[in-house]
Amino acid sequence: MQEQDLRLIPINRLMQGGRWRVEAMRSYSVDQLLWFTRGQGRLTVGGVTRGYGAHNAVFIPARTMHAFELGAQVFGTAVFFSQEHTLPLPKSPCHLRIRDTYDQQEVTAILDHLQRESEEDRPARLRAMHHYAGILSVWLERQMLQHDDALATVDASRRLARRYSELVENEFHTGRSVADYAAALSVTPTHLTRVCKSSCGTTASDFLADRKIAEARRMLADTKLPVNQIALGLGFTSPAYFSRAFQSRTGLTPGAFRRSS
């Protein structure tokens, strides 16, 4: 394991740069594990919305759309794995409620060890981090065998919502409409919207628009690309249309948002 292969960040620090960074629909290019130790809220992962609370573990594979509420009383740790890791991590998202005190203490201890190794210049620290990361993957595998997964796709509606989420994540930068996605999924736009409302509380069109605007925010805040390039890169027909859509959802023009960030 190389030094950059695993990062641990306090969950409340994920909001640095704006609450939108956690509450807007987005994805990361790496696997992540969220371990909540205090507080509660709601999170949407792969098109399914559920509540979370203290001692919940949420695994989110790379390129999985997600968002979650993050209040002032929510604490925990986010673990980000590298793209090149070889750990046997899950291929699908999972949400586990860990009720056993020993299991709670065990994962907290593993994360504490990882944090210490990542911050201190100790002999063989990278090798130690590699082994602790392996233990973390074992802990997660065991918990998945012992506990019900709140995100498990147990019915046709959830399966459809997850498939739609995966399609949107792969193609949100194109100009495809909800009707195009519905056709690809062999359902009507009305049925797709009904499923989205049931699984995550939003319409199919809002789900798609939220993902586009979240990416626009990221690009405006983190890059110097001109607004017109961002608009065209996200499948908008014109920079003017992009500006109107962006302002209607954020209350700011793209330029004003960039300056505020």
C-alpha positions in Angstrom: 0.0 0.0 0.0 1.3 3.4 -0.9 0.8 6.4 1.3 -2.0 7.9 -0.9 -3.9 4.6 -1.1 -6.1 5.3 1.9 -7.3 8.5 3.5 -9.3 9.1 6.6 -11.3 12.3 7.1 -13.7 13.3 9.9 -17.2 13.2 8.4 -18.0 16.8 9.3 -14.9 18.0 7.3 -16.5 16.7 4.1 -18.5 19.9 4.1 -15.5 22.1 3.7 -16.2 24.4 0.8 -19.9 24.1 1.2 -22.7 21.9 2.5 -23.6 21.1 -1.2 -20.5 18.9 -1.3 -22.3 16.2 0.7 -26.0 17.1 0.2 -25.9 17.3 -3.7 -26.0 14.1 -5.8 -22.4 13.2 -6.7 -20.0 10.3 -6.9 -16.3 9.6 -6.3 -13.9 7.7 -8.4 -12.8 5.6 -5.4 -14.6 3.3 -2.9 -15.5 4.8 0.4 -16.7 3.7 3.8 -18.7 6.0 6.1 -18.7 5.1 9.8 -21.2 7.3 11.8 -20.7 7.5 15.5 -23.2 10.2 16.5 -26.2 12.0 15.0 -28.8 11.0 12.4 -30.1 12.0 9.1 -31.1 10.7 5.7 -28.9 9.4 2.9 -29.5 8.5 -0.7 -27.3 5.8 -2.3 -27.8 4.3 -5.7 -31.3 5.7 -6.0 -32.6 4.5 -2.6 -33.1 6.9 0.4 -32.9 5.6 4.0 -32.3 7.1 7.4 -29.0 6.7 9.2 -28.0 7.0 12.8 -25.2 6.4 15.2 -23.2 3.2 14.7 -24.2 2.9 11.1 -21.6 1.7 8.5 -22.3 2.7 4.8 -20.1 1.3 2.0 -20.3 3.2 -1.3 -18.4 1.7 -4.3 -16.7 4.0 -6.8 -18.9 5.8 -9.2 -22.1 5.3 -7.2 -24.4 8.3 -6.9 -25.0 9.4 -3.3 -25.9 12.3 -1.1 -26.6 12.7 2.6 -27.8 15.1 5.2 -25.1 16.2 7.5 -26.2 18.2 10.6 -24.0 19.9 13.2 -24.4 16.9 15.6 -23.3 14.2 13.1 -19.8 12.8 13.7 -17.8 9.9 12.3 -15.1 8.9 9.9 -15.0 8.7 6.1 -12.5 6.3 4.6 -11.4 6.7 1.0 -9.6 3.9 -0.7 -7.4 4.2 -3.8 -8.4 3.2 -7.3 -5.6 0.7 -7.3 -6.4 -1.1 -4.0 -6.6 -4.9 -4.1 -8.8 -5.3 -1.0 -11.9 -7.6 -1.3 -14.5 -4.9 -0.8 -18.1 -5.1 -1.8 -19.2 -4.5 -5.4 -22.5 -3.0 -4.4 -23.4 -0.3 -1.8 -24.5 -1.5 1.6 -25.9 0.1 4.8 -25.4 -1.7 8.0 -26.7 -0.9 11.5 -24.2 -2.1 14.0 -25.9 -2.8 17.3 -23.3 -5.0 19.1 -21.1 -2.9 21.3 -18.0 -5.1 20.7 -18.4 -4.7 16.9 -18.7 -0.9 17.3 -15.6 -0.8 19.5 -13.7 -3.0 17.1 -14.2 -0.9 14.0 -13.5 2.3 16.0 -10.2 0.8 17.2 -9.2 -0.2 13.6 -9.9 3.3 12.4 -8.0 4.8 15.3 -5.0 2.6 14.4 -5.2 3.7 10.8 -5.5 7.3 11.7 -2.4 7.1 13.9 -0.3 5.3 11.3 -1.4 7.9 8.6 -0.4 10.9 10.8 2.8 9.7 12.5 6.2 8.9 10.9 6.6 5.5 12.5 8.8 2.6 11.2 7.0 0.4 8.6 3.9 2.7 8.8 2.8 1.9 5.2 2.9 -1.8 5.9 1.0 -1.3 9.1 -1.7 0.7 7.2 -1.9 -2.1 4.6 -2.6 -4.7 7.2 -5.1 -2.5 9.2 -6.9 -1.8 5.9 -7.1 -5.5 5.4 -8.6 -6.0 8.9 -11.1 -3.3 8.1 -12.2 -5.2 5.0 -12.6 -8.4 7.0 -14.7 -6.5 9.6 -17.0 -5.2 6.9 -17.3 -8.7 5.3 -18.3 -10.2 8.6 -20.8 -7.5 9.4 -22.4 -8.0 6.0 -22.9 -11.7 6.8 -24.4 -10.9 10.2 -26.6 -8.0 9.5 -29.4 -7.0 7.2 -28.5 -4.5 4.5 -30.9 -1.5 4.5 -30.0 -0.8 0.9 -30.6 -4.4 -0.4 -32.6 -4.3 -3.6 -35.5 -6.6 -2.5 -38.2 -5.5 -5.0 -38.6 -4.5 -8.6 -39.0 -0.8 -7.8 -35.7 -0.6 -6.0 -33.9 -2.5 -8.7 -35.3 -0.1 -11.3 -34.3 2.9 -9.2 -30.7 1.5 -8.9 -30.5 0.8 -12.6 -31.6 4.4 -13.3 -29.1 5.8 -10.9 -26.3 3.8 -12.6 -27.4 5.0 -16.0 -27.5 8.6 -14.9 -24.1 8.3 -13.3 -22.6 7.0 -16.6 -24.4 9.4 -18.9 -25.5 12.6 -17.0 -23.0 14.6 -19.1 -24.9 13.8 -22.3 -28.1 15.5 -23.5 -30.2 12.4 -22.8 -33.7 13.2 -21.4 -35.7 11.2 -18.8 -37.7 9.8 -21.8 -34.4 8.5 -23.2 -33.5 6.8 -19.9 -37.0 5.4 -19.5 -36.8 3.9 -23.0 -33.4 2.3 -22.2 -34.9 0.8 -19.1 -38.0 -0.4 -21.0 -40.5 1.6 -18.9 -42.5 4.7 -19.4 -41.3 8.1 -18.1 -44.4 8.2 -15.8 -43.5 4.8 -14.3 -39.9 5.8 -13.8 -40.9 9.0 -12.0 -43.3 7.1 -9.8 -40.5 4.7 -8.8 -38.1 7.5 -8.1 -40.6 9.3 -5.9 -41.1 6.0 -4.0 -37.5 5.1 -3.6 -35.8 8.5 -3.0 -38.6 11.1 -2.8 -37.8 13.0 -6.0 -38.9 12.9 -9.6 -36.8 11.3 -12.3 -36.2 14.6 -13.9 -35.1 16.2 -10.6 -32.8 13.3 -9.9 -31.1 13.8 -13.3 -31.0 17.6 -12.9 -29.5 17.4 -9.4 -26.7 15.2 -10.6 -25.9 17.6 -13.5 -26.0 20.7 -11.2 -23.8 18.9 -8.6 -21.1 18.3 -11.2 -21.5 21.9 -12.4 -20.9 23.1 -8.9 -17.8 20.9 -8.5 -16.3 22.1 -11.8 -17.0 25.8 -11.0 -15.5 25.5 -7.6 -12.5 23.2 -8.3 -11.5 24.1 -11.9 -10.9 27.2 -14.0 -12.9 25.9 -17.0 -15.0 28.6 -18.7 -18.7 28.5 -18.0 -19.5 27.8 -21.6 -17.3 24.8 -21.7 -18.8 23.4 -18.5 -22.3 23.9 -20.0 -21.5 22.1 -23.2 -19.6 19.4 -21.3 -22.7 18.6 -19.3 -25.0 18.3 -22.2 -26.8 21.7 -22.0 -27.8 23.1 -25.4 -26.5 26.5 -24.7 -24.6 28.4 -21.9 -27.7 30.6 -21.4 -29.9 27.6 -20.8 -27.3 26.2 -18.4 -27.1 29.5 -16.5 -30.9 29.6 -16.1 -31.0 26.0 -14.9 -28.1 26.5 -12.5 -29.6 29.7 -11.0 -33.1 28.1 -10.6 -31.6 25.3 -8.4 -28.9 27.2 -6.5 -30.1 30.8 -6.3 -26.8 32.0 -7.9 -25.6 32.4 -11.4 -22.6 30.2 -12.3 -20.3 33.2 -12.1 -21.6 34.3 -8.7 -21.3 30.7 -7.4 -17.7 30.5 -8.6 -16.8 33.7 -6.9 -18.4 32.6 -3.6 -16.5 29.3 -3.7 
